[in-house]
Amino acid sequence: MDALPDRERCEVADRAGPDGAESRELNGAKRQRVVWRNVILMGLLHTGALYSLLLIPKAHPFTWIWSYICFMITALGVTAGAHRLWSHRSYKAKLPLRIFLAAANSMAFQNDIFEWSRDHRAHHKYSETDADPHNAKRGFFFAHIGWLFVHKHKDVIEKGKRLDLSDLLSDPVVVFQRKHYKISVLVMCFLLPTLVPWYFWGESMWNSYFLASILRYTIALNITWLVNSAAHMYGNRPYNKNINPRENRFVTFGTIGEGFHNFHHTFPFDYAASEFGFRFNPTTCFIDLMCWLGLASNRKRATPEMIMARKLRTGDGST
């Protein structure tokens, strides 16, 4: 999964700007230049998150609960929204649900829906190659966060231009969020999480900002990045032993259902992103609930016969 709180850096298809520049030749070897702005911003963000831990005992219990609610909304904006709906089109969502998921995606601040989905489609199509934005073959650190610290490889830019993204541009919700992304991030990721505890139960603005905004945001980022790193390196491969993505229960728990990664890369169209339906998969439960409410439909599923045949043909024999 792709996550980067720097909108310009993910312009893989539109332009090769300062943050999308090609790698250069130094001493005969290709080296990607460091994006120092991202290094500094990420350093400050994680320092702020560590400081936030000191504020937990001083905060109102309702602030803890609110921070967790914001985390869940943030996660759904990525998992049910940018990932399963817009990147893979694994189900259909009506306008009210798409608006909610777009707002939740702005709370996640991991690039707008168009950019996130574009990079994620590149990740699937060119997985573990230089055209994969966070190629796990370059190591855990690169796949987790290091890919944000360097300019994109030229293959990410060149091959990203070949992707068909017309479905994203035809969705008015995606277009609106992209047009107003900066203000939506300011409101959803920082102002709303901070102001609610201050206004409704008298929490200090300081505690609200660091716990509901900074700490929640930093945890959400790192949990998302674990799908790119840990779930591509640690775990079993019961569906396809010939690809890197793994089944990782730890990542599954943290990402509310995105750690069944060997299954997902084998059957990317499956709305549950897992063979096991709602088990360890709150995102699937959310989509099922939306279908029950009439806000979602057309859930795509890999059949049990298809799954078993694939296990027998390419699986590693684990369960």
C-alpha positions in Angstrom: 0.0 0.0 0.0 1.2 3.5 -0.7 1.4 6.3 1.8 3.1 9.6 1.7 2.1 12.9 3.3 3.6 14.9 0.5 1.3 15.4 -2.4 3.7 16.5 -5.0 6.0 13.6 -4.5 3.6 11.1 -6.0 3.1 12.8 -9.4 4.3 9.7 -11.2 2.0 10.1 -14.2 1.5 13.8 -14.5 5.0 15.2 -14.4 8.6 14.5 -13.5 9.0 17.5 -11.2 11.4 18.2 -8.4 10.1 15.3 -6.4 9.7 13.0 -9.4 13.1 13.6 -10.9 15.0 10.7 -12.5 17.9 9.2 -10.7 21.3 10.5 -11.8 24.6 8.9 -12.6 27.2 9.3 -9.9 30.6 7.6 -10.3 29.2 5.3 -12.9 26.4 4.0 -10.6 22.8 5.1 -10.4 21.9 6.8 -7.1 18.7 8.4 -6.2 18.9 11.9 -4.7 17.7 12.5 -1.2 14.6 14.5 -0.7 15.7 16.4 2.4 12.4 18.1 2.9 10.8 14.7 3.5 13.6 13.6 5.7 13.2 16.7 7.9 9.4 16.6 8.0 9.3 12.9 8.9 11.9 13.5 11.6 9.9 16.3 13.1 6.7 14.3 12.8 8.1 11.2 14.6 9.7 13.4 17.3 6.4 15.0 17.9 4.8 11.5 18.1 7.3 10.4 20.7 6.6 13.6 22.7 2.9 12.8 22.5 3.3 9.7 24.5 4.2 11.8 27.5 0.9 13.5 27.3 -1.3 10.4 27.4 -1.5 10.2 31.2 -2.4 13.9 31.3 -5.2 13.7 28.8 -8.9 13.2 29.4 -10.0 9.5 28.8 -12.5 10.8 26.2 -9.5 12.2 24.2 -8.0 8.7 24.1 -11.3 7.4 22.8 -11.6 10.2 20.3 -8.1 9.6 19.0 -8.9 6.0 18.4 -12.1 6.9 16.6 -10.1 9.2 14.4 -7.6 6.4 13.8 -10.4 4.0 12.6 -11.8 6.7 10.3 -8.3 7.3 9.0 -7.8 3.6 8.4 -11.1 3.2 6.6 -10.3 6.1 4.3 -7.3 4.1 3.1 -8.4 0.5 3.3 -12.1 0.7 2.3 -11.6 3.8 0.3 -8.4 4.4 -1.6 -7.4 0.7 -1.6 -10.4 -1.6 -2.1 -12.8 0.8 -3.7 -10.8 3.2 -5.9 -7.6 1.3 -6.6 -9.1 -2.2 -7.2 -12.8 -1.4 -7.8 -13.6 -4.5 -5.8 -17.1 -3.1 -4.9 -19.3 -0.2 -5.8 -20.2 2.6 -3.5 -23.0 5.2 -3.7 -22.4 8.9 -3.5 -22.9 9.4 0.3 -20.4 6.6 1.0 -17.9 7.8 -1.5 -18.1 11.3 0.1 -17.5 9.8 3.6 -14.5 7.7 2.4 -13.0 10.7 0.6 -13.2 12.8 3.8 -11.7 9.9 5.7 -9.0 9.7 3.1 -8.2 13.3 3.7 -7.9 12.6 7.4 -5.3 9.9 6.5 -3.2 12.5 4.6 -1.4 9.9 2.5 -1.9 11.8 -0.8 -5.3 12.3 -2.6 -7.3 9.4 -3.9 -6.1 9.8 -7.4 -2.4 9.8 -6.6 -2.7 7.0 -4.0 -4.6 4.7 -6.3 -2.3 5.5 -9.2 0.8 4.5 -7.3 -0.9 1.5 -5.8 -1.9 0.2 -9.3 1.8 0.7 -10.3 2.8 -1.3 -7.2 0.6 -4.2 -8.3 1.4 -4.2 -12.0 5.2 -3.8 -11.5 5.6 -5.4 -8.0 9.2 -5.8 -6.7 10.7 -4.1 -9.7 12.2 -0.6 -10.2 8.8 0.6 -11.4 7.3 -0.3 -7.9 7.3 2.9 -5.8 8.3 0.9 -2.7 10.2 -2.1 -4.1 10.6 -4.5 -1.2 13.7 -6.1 -2.8 15.6 -2.9 -1.8 15.2 -3.8 1.8 12.8 -3.3 4.8 13.8 0.4 5.4 13.3 1.4 1.8 10.0 -0.4 1.5 8.8 1.1 4.8 9.8 4.7 4.7 13.0 5.1 2.7 11.2 5.3 -0.6 9.8 8.7 0.6 13.3 10.0 1.2 14.6 9.7 -2.4 13.4 10.9 -5.8 11.4 8.3 -7.7 13.1 5.9 -9.9 12.7 6.8 -13.6 10.8 3.5 -14.2 8.1 4.5 -11.7 7.6 7.7 -13.7 7.8 6.2 -17.2 5.6 3.1 -16.5 3.2 5.0 -14.3 2.3 7.0 -17.4 1.0 3.9 -19.1 -1.7 3.1 -16.5 -5.4 3.6 -17.4 -6.7 6.0 -14.8 -9.8 7.2 -16.6 -12.2 5.6 -14.1 -10.7 7.8 -11.3 -11.0 11.0 -13.3 -14.6 10.2 -14.2 -15.6 10.1 -10.5 -16.6 13.6 -9.4 -15.8 12.8 -5.7 -12.2 11.9 -6.6 -11.8 15.0 -8.8 -13.3 17.3 -6.1 -11.1 15.9 -3.4 -8.0 16.3 -5.6 -8.9 19.9 -6.4 -9.4 20.8 -2.7 -7.0 18.4 -1.2 -4.9 20.8 0.8 -7.8 22.5 2.6 -9.5 19.1 3.2 -6.3 17.8 4.8 -6.0 20.8 7.0 -9.6 20.4 8.2 -9.9 16.6 8.4 -6.4 15.6 9.5 -5.6 18.4 11.9 -8.4 20.9 12.8 -11.3 18.5 13.4 -9.3 16.0 15.5 -7.9 18.9 17.6 -11.0 21.0 18.0 -13.5 18.3 19.1 -11.9 17.4 22.4 -11.2 21.0 23.2 -14.8 22.1 22.4 -16.8 19.2 23.8 -15.0 18.2 27.0 -12.6 21.0 27.7 -9.4 19.2 26.7 -6.4 21.5 26.3 -5.6 22.4 22.7 -2.1 21.2 23.2 -3.1 17.7 24.3 -5.8 17.5 21.6 -3.3 18.4 18.8 -0.5 16.1 19.8 -2.7 13.1 20.6 -5.6 13.2 18.2 -3.6 14.7 15.3 0.2 14.0 15.5 0.3 10.7 17.4 -2.8 9.3 15.6 -1.4 10.4 12.2 2.1 9.0 12.8 0.8 5.6 14.0 -1.6 5.4 11.0 1.3 6.1 8.6 3.6 3.5 10.1 0.9 0.9 10.1 0.1 1.5 6.5 3.8 1.3 5.6 4.0 -2.1 7.3 2.0 -3.5 4.4 4.7 -2.3 2.0 7.5 -3.6 4.2 6.7 -6.4 6.7 3.9 -7.9 4.7 6.2 -8.2 1.7 9.0 -9.9 3.7 7.7 -11.9 6.6 5.1 -14.6 6.7 3.8 -17.6 4.6 2.7 -17.8 1.1 -0.2 -20.3 0.8 -1.6 -19.0 -2.5 1.5 -18.1 -4.5 5.0 -18.9 -3.4 6.4 -17.2 -6.5 5.7 -13.7 -5.3 7.1 -11.7 -2.4 3.8 -10.6 -0.6 3.1 -12.7 2.5 0.3 -13.5 5.0 1.2 -11.5 8.1 -1.2 -11.7 11.1 0.5 -8.8 12.9 0.1 -6.5 10.0 -3.5 -7.7 9.6 -4.4 -6.7 13.1 -2.9 -3.3 12.8 -4.3 -2.4 9.4 -7.8 -3.7 10.1 -7.6 -6.4 7.5 -4.8 -5.6 5.0 -2.2 -8.2 6.1 -3.4 -11.1 4.1 -1.1 -9.9 1.4 -0.2 -13.1 -0.4 -4.0 -13.6 -1.0 -4.4 -10.0 -2.0 -1.7 -10.0 -4.6 -3.0 -13.3 -5.9 -6.6 -12.1 -6.0 -6.5 -8.3 -6.1 -10.1 -8.0 -7.2 -11.5 -9.6 -4.0 -13.2 -7.0 -1.9 -12.4 -8.8 1.4 -8.7 -9.0 0.5 -8.7 -12.3 2.4 -10.0 -15.9 2.1 -11.6 -15.6 5.5 -14.2 -13.0 5.0 -14.7 -10.8 8.1 -12.3 -12.7 10.4 -9.6 -10.3 11.6 -11.0 -7.9 9.0 -12.9 -4.9 10.2 -12.7 -3.3 6.8 -14.7 -6.2 5.3 -17.2 -5.9 8.1 -17.6 -2.2 7.3 -18.1 -2.9 3.6 -20.7 -5.6 4.4 -22.5 -3.2 6.7 -22.6 -0.6 3.9 -24.1 -3.1 1.6 -26.7 -4.0 4.2 -27.5 -0.3 4.5 -27.8 0.0 0.7 -24.8 2.2 0.3 -22.5 -0.3 -1.4 -23.0 -3.2 -3.8 -21.4 -5.6 -6.3 -18.8 -7.1 -4.0 -16.3 -9.2 -6.0 -15.1 -12.4 -4.5 -12.7 -15.2 -5.5 -14.7 -18.5 -5.3 -13.6 -21.3 -3.0 -12.9 -23.5 -6.0 -10.6 -20.8 -7.5 -8.8 -20.3 -4.2 -8.2 -24.1 -3.7 -7.0 -24.6 -7.3 -4.5 -21.8 -6.8 -3.3 -23.1 -3.5 -2.6 -26.5 -5.1 -0.9 -25.1 -8.1 1.3 -22.4 -6.7 1.0 -22.3 -2.9 3.8 -23.2 -0.5 1.7 -25.8 1.3 1.0 -23.7 4.4 -2.4 -22.6 5.6 
